Amino acid sequence: MKIYRYPEKKTWPDLVQRPVFEREEISGLITEIFEAVGKGGDQALIEFNKKFDKAVTQQITVSETELANAENEISEDLKKAIQQAKENISKFHASQIVETQKIETIKGVTCWRENRAIEKVGIYIPGGTAPLFSTVLMLAVPANLAGCREIILCTPPDSSGNINPAILFTAKLCGITKIFKTGGAQAVAAMALGTESIPKVYKIFGPGNQYVVAAKEYAQRYGVAIDMPAGPSEVLVIADSKAVPEFCAADLLSQAEHGSDSQVVFMTTDFKIFTETIEAVEKQIKKLPRNEMAGQALDHSLFILVNSIDEALKFSNLYAPEHLILALEDFDEYVPMIENAGSVFLGNYSCESAGDYASGTNHTLPTNAYAKNYSGVSLDSFVKKITFQHLSKEGLKKIGKTIEIMAEAEGLIAHKNAVSIRLK
Amino acid sequence: MKIYRYPEKKTWPDLVQRPVFEREEISGLITEIFEAVGKGGDQALIEFNKKFDKAVTQQITVSETELANAENEISEDLKKAIQQAKENISKFHASQIVETQKIETIKGVTCWRENRAIEKVGIYIPGGTAPLFSTVLMLAVPANLAGCREIILCTPPDSSGNINPAILFTAKLCGITKIFKTGGAQAVAAMALGTESIPKVYKIFGPGNQYVVAAKEYAQRYGVAIDMPAGPSEVLVIADSKAVPEFCAADLLSQAEHGSDSQVVFMTTDFKIFTETIEAVEKQIKKLPRNEMAGQALDHSLFILVNSIDEALKFSNLYAPEHLILALEDFDEYVPMIENAGSVFLGNYSCESAGDYASGTNHTLPTNAYAKNYSGVSLDSFVKKITFQHLSKEGLKKIGKTIEIMAEAEGLIAHKNAVSIRLK
């Protein structure tokens, strides 16, 4: 833990720094993987499964049988929980559908926007220590609501060549039937380039390690869009004297357990809450199965005593955290001050895990200070908004002169002619 | 002109190909420019002005006097036209403001989104053959509506070291007072890195040549966002037997005059309209001051006879044009078929120039088939949508079990604890 008592404002820019990753180092490898997948297709993916995931896979497509069996391999309780979460996520994301509103900017000139789903989207779900079926919900639910016609999912197999049944169950529940056993940069390459089995998609979503992140960035040169740039997960908790140290500690640790690079920041105005939260963290961490990872994350975490909640909010806006928890009695007062954050949790009972899993909000959020210029994933991420306009002859008459004068001033006479010829 | 009569569907993927630009070629130069601007700041920009724009500039900041004088250097008619366009653009973009809607996903669990402006944005306006003051409107109006606190503008000086007065007038009208005389990749570098005079911004908007495009792409590694990837401008016109060949020709030419790399596509079911439109193009182009550029664009334009309007729409969806004009009597019938397009113009009186300048829609649109996965610039481009949630104790009780089960199944016990400790 790094402890700061009332740090001066001039030190803040240093305190909000995120870890720097050397992108150049792996860029050669990413290029090689894209070339191999581009040339070798499915066969290259099967070889990468062997090389990187120690998995023997005869074919990369998950079979109907595997998909059907998954349902029997997980508990009823888990199924119910996933269904409940799906309902809440659906409800919140459905509320983001905006009705078309036609605007007559001047008489006879009508403009509006209509949503169209991105036709083909790819979801990447990492393997590794935690089977992130919750991320399947967070990406597949809005993709379906938006009306994406082709939704595919790539995730690495375990060493026996299988996919975690909770991932398969959730995918099926969300209507995804094209699931492929491939992970890492090669999965991203496959979705960007297409193979015999895997269709080329227009946008790639989902978290991953630095290879996946670099591959998503690289994929953009093939015309593919990505959800957002990525970095390690983050939480910033602001607590007042009415906060509960045990709750704050639990929230900080739920961020810390994600990985040794997780970013954890705690700020309070209250010395008692400060020390008791630190004590609670030390106590709670001992019982965690992932306590080694969490401990490493805590080593570089920031615990900051501040003069006022206002000051904490200003620091938070500079930091731009992925998750911001306001463990404040009068949180309503501070909401308008929030400028940069991915998702905000208000009050003592709004733990980050609620949004991570089941409250309804999306957990795919901007990290690494990208909350300054990016939004988290929402229904909007799966659509394009196309503008439409209709001008009547009268409408063009009304606006024609304006267009002609402006076009001429820009030296674009054909633009002017397109009006003049119609009004002649 | 490339003329195709009823091309088979299997040939379409070739027909929709866009020109390929070699990005690797200029990447060394872009890196050098970023390094020079990073080290040299304003002085480097002054030197680049001399080197690339043959302009002597003592300082890069446009002075109050220059800004005030601009008003006297342009005609009253042009001022009025710019003001009229600004009103329409404001009206349409203001209609995109969505009110916050709080959703109770289950009792005691309330989720919503709030917009926050991106604090600092930079607008790039190219110099060159046309002074694009219309693009100032298209970017500054929504930036202001969104509430961006710092809106800066960079544009290259002419060889006398001045900025076109229409650009200055429009910028001032839109409340932009920080204007800098710098262009090309160096302007992008300055906005991404910051200099003594130019503040570092969080998002960069605006068109430009391949150096600007490459620099915007490169800028992203400094954490800056950009409006969208870019390519040459495009129009696809679909006409039926009731279309007016002279109007279609004028629209095609208003695209062609943008530059020799402009993409122009004309499709019709009617042989008479087909030949007469070609004739009208040949006739109209002769009178254009930019006829050499337009002629080069026409050399690689596509004129395609198709069997049905349905077929034309399918081709258009595969092409994903920046601008789509439906010169069709029953255009309403075909709107639902449109899947991929930047902005759509309906009927015989909705010329592209209307949207380019004054109807109210934005003219910063996805090109190069990016209409498959990107929207044009709108109010959304200048805000982040932050999610908020509040859970009451009762709300957490209702949803707690679901979170605990899911967290445990993902192996994230600290996530589970954050709920359990609150419900104990």
Interface residues (C-beta under 8 A of the other chain):
Chain A: R23 I74 D77 L78 K80 A81 I82 Q84 A85 E87 N88 K91 F92 S95 Q96 V98 Q101 I103 T105 I106 V109 C111 R113 E114 R116 I118 E119 T129 A130 P131 L132 F133 S134 A166 Y202 K203 Q220 R221 G223 V224 A225 P229 E246 F247 A250 D251 L253 S254 A256 E257 H258 Q284 L288 P289 R290 A294 F331 V335 I338 E339 N340 A341 G342 S343 V344 F345 L346 G347 N348 Y349 S350 C351 E352 S353 A354 G355 D356 Y357 A358 S359 G360 T361 N362 P366 N368 A369 Y370 A371 K372 N373 Y374 S375 G376 S378 D380 V383 K384 K385 I386 T387 F388 Q389 H390 L391 S392 K393 G395 L396 I399 K401 T402 I403 I405 M406 A407 A409 E410 G411 L412 I413 A414 H415 K416 N417 A418 V419 I421 R422
Chain B: R23 I74 D77 L78 K80 A81 I82 Q84 A85 E87 N88 K91 F92 S95 Q96 V98 Q101 I103 T105 I106 V109 C111 R113 E114 R116 I118 E119 T129 A130 P131 L132 F133 S134 A166 Y202 K203 Q220 R221 G223 V224 A225 P229 E246 F247 A250 D251 L253 S254 A256 E257 H258 Q284 L288 P289 R290 A294 F331 V335 I338 E339 N340 A341 G342 S343 V344 F345 L346 G347 N348 Y349 S350 C351 E352 S353 A354 G355 D356 Y357 A358 S359 G360 T361 N362 P366 N368 A369 Y370 A371 K372 N373 Y374 S375 G376 S378 D380 V383 K384 K385 I386 T387 F388 Q389 H390 L391 S392 K393 G395 L396 I399 K401 T402 I403 I405 M406 A407 A409 E410 G411 L412 I413 A414 H415 K416 N417 A418 V419 I421 R422
